[in-house]
Amino acid sequence: MTNRSHVRSISLPSTSHPAALKIEQELNKIRSGEKSSGSMTQTICSGLSELEGLHKSMDELLSLPSAQQALSHHVNERRVDELLDESVRLLDVCGSTRDVTSQLKENAQDLQSALRRRKGDVCVQSSISSYICSRKKMNKDGKKLLAAIKKMDNKDRASPILDQDHQLPAVVGVLGEVNAITISIFQALLLLLTTPVPKRKPTRWSLVSKFVHKGIVKDENIKELESVDFLLSTISSGRTDLEKIQIAHEELEILQASLEGLENGLDCMFRHLIKTRASLLNIVYH
C-alpha cells in the first residue's frame, strides 16, 4: 500500500517492556502489507485486520502501571493532550468512513436488485442514475474526511520533555506510531472509496465485452468501483441487454463483498478506538 511509505520506523530501547516490543512487531507486519500482491481492497482489509491486533497490543501497554504512571504524571504535557485529541479525531474519521462504506454497499445492493428485476429500460436507467448520484455524494464526503486526515497527518508533533526514567517519551512515541499507521490505512481506504466517477464518453460495448472476456475487468489493479462504473457507462448509453445486465450484476456482487469486508473491519476498529480513548481518559484524569 503506497500510502504507508511515509510512516516512520521506530527503534525502541532494549529495556522496553515486551508489550512495547510486540507493538513494534505489529507495526512492521502492517508496513510489509504494502508489498502485497493482492488487490487494493484485499490489502486494506488485511491492514484493518492487522490494526485490530496492533490496538490490542496497545491496550496491553496502557494497562501497565509504568505506562499509566508516565501518562498520569504529565497530564499537562502538550504531547499527551495531542494524543487525547487524536483519539477523538480518529474515532470521528473511523465512524464516518464506516457510514460512507455502509451507504455505498446499500446503494450497490439496490442497483443489483433493480438489474435483477429488469422491469424495463426506464427503471434500470433510473437505478443507475441514483447509484451514480450516491457515488458522487460519497466522493464529496470522502474528500472532506481525507482533508481532516491530512491535517492530522501533517500535524507537527511536539517532542515530550524527557523525564528521568524516559518512560513518557517511550510510551508517547509508541502511541504516536500506532496513531500514524492507523491514519495511513484510513487514508488509503478513503482514496480507494473516492475513485472519481468517469465523465468521459462511454466505451463501446463491443470493446467492453472483449475486455471482460479477456479478463481485463477482473485485473486486480482495477478497483472494484472502477469496474462497476466502466460497465454501467455502457448500460446507460443505450438500450440494455442480458449480457450487459449479467456482467454488471456479477461486478456489483464482487463490489458488495469487498465493501462488506471493509465495513466489518471498520466496525471492529471503531470499537477498539473507543476502548483506547476510554483507557487514556481514565489514566490521565483518574
C-alpha positions as a Python dict, from the first residue, in 0.01 Angstrom:
ca = {
    (1, 'M'): (0, 0, 0),
    (2, 'T'): (185, 305, -123),
    (3, 'N'): (34, 546, 130),
    (4, 'R'): (210, 373, 416),
    (5, 'S'): (561, 451, 296),
    (6, 'H'): (585, 778, 490),
    (7, 'V'): (519, 618, 828),
    (8, 'R'): (826, 645, 1044),
    (9, 'S'): (1011, 343, 1178),
    (10, 'I'): (1073, 336, 1549),
    (11, 'S'): (1356, 181, 1740),
    (12, 'L'): (1255, 103, 2095),
    (13, 'P'): (1518, 79, 2370),
    (14, 'S'): (1645, -266, 2455),
    (15, 'T'): (1493, -225, 2801),
    (16, 'S'): (1144, -178, 2658),
    (17, 'H'): (863, -386, 2801),
    (18, 'P'): (762, -691, 2590),
    (19, 'A'): (428, -521, 2521),
    (20, 'A'): (608, -231, 2351),
    (21, 'L'): (827, -468, 2151),
    (22, 'K'): (518, -658, 2042),
    (23, 'I'): (372, -333, 1914),
    (24, 'E'): (682, -270, 1704),
    (25, 'Q'): (649, -619, 1558),
    (26, 'E'): (286, -549, 1472),
    (27, 'L'): (383, -217, 1312),
    (28, 'N'): (646, -384, 1095),
    (29, 'K'): (395, -650, 993),
    (30, 'I'): (148, -385, 877),
    (31, 'R'): (417, -193, 689),
    (32, 'S'): (505, -509, 499),
    (33, 'G'): (147, -511, 367),
    (34, 'E'): (242, -250, 107),
    (35, 'K'): (422, -530, -79),
    (36, 'S'): (105, -741, -101),
    (37, 'S'): (31, -885, -445),
    (38, 'G'): (-348, -878, -394),
    (39, 'S'): (-595, -610, -490),
    (40, 'M'): (-604, -276, -308),
    (41, 'T'): (-926, -377, -134),
    (42, 'Q'): (-774, -703, -13),
    (43, 'T'): (-464, -520, 107),
    (44, 'I'): (-667, -264, 302),
    (45, 'C'): (-892, -532, 452),
    (46, 'S'): (-579, -713, 570),
    (47, 'G'): (-444, -385, 705),
    (48, 'L'): (-761, -326, 907),
    (49, 'S'): (-741, -678, 1047),
    (50, 'E'): (-378, -626, 1145),
    (51, 'L'): (-467, -292, 1301),
    (52, 'E'): (-701, -478, 1532),
    (53, 'G'): (-409, -685, 1665),
    (54, 'L'): (-198, -372, 1694),
    (55, 'H'): (-456, -192, 1905),
    (56, 'K'): (-499, -498, 2127),
    (57, 'S'): (-125, -482, 2196),
    (58, 'M'): (-155, -112, 2267),
    (59, 'D'): (-429, -184, 2520),
    (60, 'E'): (-185, -421, 2693),
    (61, 'L'): (75, -145, 2705),
    (62, 'L'): (-174, 102, 2852),
    (63, 'S'): (-261, -147, 3125),
    (64, 'L'): (98, -145, 3254),
    (65, 'P'): (148, 51, 3580),
    (66, 'S'): (465, 213, 3441),
    (67, 'A'): (283, 342, 3131),
    (68, 'Q'): (-10, 466, 3336),
    (69, 'Q'): (222, 642, 3579),
    (70, 'A'): (417, 811, 3299),
    (71, 'L'): (99, 949, 3139),
    (72, 'S'): (-79, 1047, 3462),
    (73, 'H'): (225, 1240, 3587),
    (74, 'H'): (235, 1452, 3271),
    (75, 'V'): (-128, 1549, 3226),
    (76, 'N'): (-47, 1899, 3107),
    (77, 'E'): (225, 1797, 2861),
    (78, 'R'): (144, 1911, 2508),
    (79, 'R'): (204, 1570, 2352),
    (80, 'V'): (-26, 1395, 2599),
    (81, 'D'): (-301, 1645, 2513),
    (82, 'E'): (-236, 1581, 2143),
    (83, 'L'): (-281, 1208, 2193),
    (84, 'L'): (-619, 1266, 2356),
    (85, 'D'): (-718, 1496, 2071),
    (86, 'E'): (-603, 1243, 1811),
    (87, 'S'): (-803, 967, 1978),
    (88, 'V'): (-1132, 1150, 1933),
    (89, 'R'): (-1045, 1261, 1578),
    (90, 'L'): (-962, 903, 1480),
    (91, 'L'): (-1296, 794, 1625),
    (92, 'D'): (-1478, 1054, 1415),
    (93, 'V'): (-1297, 959, 1094),
    (94, 'C'): (-1342, 586, 1152),
    (95, 'G'): (-1713, 621, 1228),
    (96, 'S'): (-1777, 849, 929),
    (97, 'T'): (-1578, 624, 694),
    (98, 'R'): (-1775, 324, 816),
    (99, 'D'): (-2102, 509, 747),
    (100, 'V'): (-1989, 606, 396),
    (101, 'T'): (-1888, 247, 322),
    (102, 'S'): (-2217, 111, 456),
    (103, 'Q'): (-2421, 356, 249),
    (104, 'L'): (-2234, 265, -70),
    (105, 'K'): (-2294, -105, -2),
    (106, 'E'): (-2667, -40, 34),
    (107, 'N'): (-2670, 159, -291),
    (108, 'A'): (-2491, -122, -471),
    (109, 'Q'): (-2746, -372, -335),
    (110, 'D'): (-3035, -155, -455),
    (111, 'L'): (-2884, -129, -802),
    (112, 'Q'): (-2820, -502, -816),
    (113, 'S'): (-3184, -568, -723),
    (114, 'A'): (-3303, -332, -998),
    (115, 'L'): (-3086, -508, -1254),
    (116, 'R'): (-3214, -846, -1138),
    (117, 'R'): (-3579, -739, -1173),
    (118, 'R'): (-3523, -584, -1518),
    (119, 'K'): (-3862, -411, -1530),
    (120, 'G'): (-3764, -205, -1830),
    (121, 'D'): (-3504, 37, -1955),
    (122, 'V'): (-3653, 334, -1768),
    (123, 'C'): (-3636, 154, -1433),
    (124, 'V'): (-3279, 39, -1494),
    (125, 'Q'): (-3165, 384, -1609),
    (126, 'S'): (-3326, 544, -1302),
    (127, 'S'): (-3148, 299, -1071),
    (128, 'I'): (-2816, 364, -1242),
    (129, 'S'): (-2866, 741, -1207),
    (130, 'S'): (-2942, 701, -835),
    (131, 'Y'): (-2628, 490, -788),
    (132, 'I'): (-2411, 745, -972),
    (133, 'C'): (-2556, 1027, -761),
    (134, 'S'): (-2477, 834, -444),
    (135, 'R'): (-2121, 774, -571),
    (136, 'K'): (-2073, 1145, -628),
    (137, 'K'): (-2201, 1224, -279),
    (138, 'M'): (-1969, 961, -136),
    (139, 'N'): (-1676, 1119, -316),
    (140, 'K'): (-1765, 1457, -170),
    (141, 'D'): (-1792, 1319, 183),
    (142, 'G'): (-1477, 1112, 137),
    (143, 'K'): (-1274, 1414, 27),
    (144, 'K'): (-1380, 1601, 342),
    (145, 'L'): (-1260, 1309, 552),
    (146, 'L'): (-933, 1300, 357),
    (147, 'A'): (-882, 1668, 432),
    (148, 'A'): (-939, 1601, 803),
    (149, 'I'): (-689, 1314, 795),
    (150, 'K'): (-433, 1527, 613),
    (151, 'K'): (-447, 1783, 893),
    (152, 'M'): (-379, 1508, 1146),
    (153, 'D'): (-103, 1355, 936),
    (154, 'N'): (78, 1685, 879),
    (155, 'K'): (46, 1796, 1240),
    (156, 'D'): (374, 1900, 1396),
    (157, 'R'): (409, 1656, 1682),
    (158, 'A'): (575, 1809, 1984),
    (159, 'S'): (856, 1611, 2146),
    (160, 'P'): (772, 1530, 2508),
    (161, 'I'): (1000, 1655, 2781),
    (162, 'L'): (1229, 1375, 2897),
    (163, 'D'): (1172, 1255, 3248),
    (164, 'Q'): (1440, 1076, 3448),
    (165, 'D'): (1342, 721, 3354),
    (166, 'H'): (1244, 815, 2999),
    (167, 'Q'): (906, 643, 3042),
    (168, 'L'): (698, 927, 2899),
    (169, 'P'): (876, 961, 2561),
    (170, 'A'): (876, 582, 2519),
    (171, 'V'): (502, 550, 2583),
    (172, 'V'): (409, 861, 2385),
    (173, 'G'): (633, 754, 2098),
    (174, 'V'): (466, 414, 2071),
    (175, 'L'): (116, 562, 2088),
    (176, 'G'): (210, 819, 1827),
    (177, 'E'): (334, 550, 1587),
    (178, 'V'): (17, 347, 1631),
    (179, 'N'): (-191, 655, 1551),
    (180, 'A'): (27, 737, 1250),
    (181, 'I'): (-16, 399, 1084),
    (182, 'T'): (-387, 398, 1168),
    (183, 'I'): (-419, 733, 991),
    (184, 'S'): (-224, 594, 695),
    (185, 'I'): (-460, 298, 647),
    (186, 'F'): (-770, 516, 681),
    (187, 'Q'): (-623, 748, 420),
    (188, 'A'): (-559, 460, 178),
    (189, 'L'): (-915, 336, 229),
    (190, 'L'): (-1067, 677, 160),
    (191, 'L'): (-855, 719, -152),
    (192, 'L'): (-993, 385, -271),
    (193, 'L'): (-1353, 487, -200),
    (194, 'T'): (-1323, 828, -367),
    (195, 'T'): (-1236, 688, -709),
    (196, 'P'): (-1368, 956, -948),
    (197, 'V'): (-1688, 882, -1137),
    (198, 'P'): (-1585, 886, -1506),
    (199, 'K'): (-1707, 1184, -1709),
    (200, 'R'): (-1576, 1069, -2044),
    (201, 'K'): (-1798, 925, -2314),
    (202, 'P'): (-1893, 562, -2254),
    (203, 'T'): (-1683, 298, -2421),
    (204, 'R'): (-1849, 93, -2694),
    (205, 'W'): (-1997, -232, -2566),
    (206, 'S'): (-1804, -436, -2821),
    (207, 'L'): (-1482, -323, -2653),
    (208, 'V'): (-1618, -381, -2302),
    (209, 'S'): (-1727, -733, -2393),
    (210, 'K'): (-1384, -801, -2539),
    (211, 'F'): (-1212, -674, -2223),
    (212, 'V'): (-1435, -882, -1996),
    (213, 'H'): (-1377, -1200, -2193),
    (214, 'K'): (-1002, -1141, -2177),
    (215, 'G'): (-1023, -1086, -1804),
    (216, 'I'): (-915, -722, -1816),
    (217, 'V'): (-1203, -602, -1597),
    (218, 'K'): (-1101, -869, -1344),
    (219, 'D'): (-746, -733, -1328),
    (220, 'E'): (-652, -685, -961),
    (221, 'N'): (-508, -342, -1041),
    (222, 'I'): (-852, -219, -1147),
    (223, 'K'): (-1054, -114, -844),
    (224, 'E'): (-1397, -269, -798),
    (225, 'L'): (-1561, 74, -817),
    (226, 'E'): (-1389, 150, -1147),
    (227, 'S'): (-1500, -184, -1287),
    (228, 'V'): (-1865, -118, -1197),
    (229, 'D'): (-1850, 238, -1332),
    (230, 'F'): (-1693, 108, -1652),
    (231, 'L'): (-1977, -138, -1709),
    (232, 'L'): (-2259, 96, -1603),
    (233, 'S'): (-2142, 354, -1855),
    (234, 'T'): (-2222, 109, -2133),
    (235, 'I'): (-2566, 25, -1994),
    (236, 'S'): (-2659, 391, -1953),
    (237, 'S'): (-2550, 469, -2310),
    (238, 'G'): (-2822, 272, -2485),
    (239, 'R'): (-3082, 0, -2468),
    (240, 'T'): (-2999, -267, -2213),
    (241, 'D'): (-2943, -631, -2298),
    (242, 'L'): (-2899, -950, -2099),
    (243, 'E'): (-2522, -972, -2143),
    (244, 'K'): (-2462, -625, -2005),
    (245, 'I'): (-2703, -681, -1718),
    (246, 'Q'): (-2546, -1013, -1621),
    (247, 'I'): (-2190, -883, -1617),
    (248, 'A'): (-2287, -569, -1422),
    (249, 'H'): (-2476, -789, -1175),
    (250, 'E'): (-2165, -1003, -1119),
    (251, 'E'): (-1940, -699, -1072),
    (252, 'L'): (-2183, -548, -822),
    (253, 'E'): (-2178, -872, -625),
    (254, 'I'): (-1797, -856, -609),
    (255, 'L'): (-1816, -490, -503),
    (256, 'Q'): (-2065, -567, -225),
    (257, 'A'): (-1844, -844, -86),
    (258, 'S'): (-1546, -607, -80),
    (259, 'L'): (-1744, -330, 87),
    (260, 'E'): (-1879, -571, 349),
    (261, 'G'): (-1522, -673, 436),
    (262, 'L'): (-1421, -309, 472),
    (263, 'E'): (-1732, -229, 675),
    (264, 'N'): (-1667, -516, 918),
    (265, 'G'): (-1304, -412, 958),
    (266, 'L'): (-1400, -51, 1028),
    (267, 'D'): (-1663, -162, 1279),
    (268, 'C'): (-1402, -360, 1473),
    (269, 'M'): (-1161, -66, 1461),
    (270, 'F'): (-1430, 171, 1588),
    (271, 'R'): (-1481, -44, 1897),
    (272, 'H'): (-1106, -62, 1961),
    (273, 'L'): (-1067, 315, 1924),
    (274, 'I'): (-1346, 369, 2177),
    (275, 'K'): (-1166, 139, 2421),
    (276, 'T'): (-832, 315, 2365),
    (277, 'R'): (-981, 660, 2423),
    (278, 'A'): (-1158, 540, 2738),
    (279, 'S'): (-828, 396, 2868),
    (280, 'L'): (-642, 723, 2802),
    (281, 'L'): (-910, 930, 2973),
    (282, 'N'): (-912, 700, 3276),
    (283, 'I'): (-532, 714, 3305),
    (284, 'V'): (-489, 1087, 3253),
    (285, 'Y'): (-786, 1214, 3452),
    (286, 'H'): (-823, 943, 3717),
}
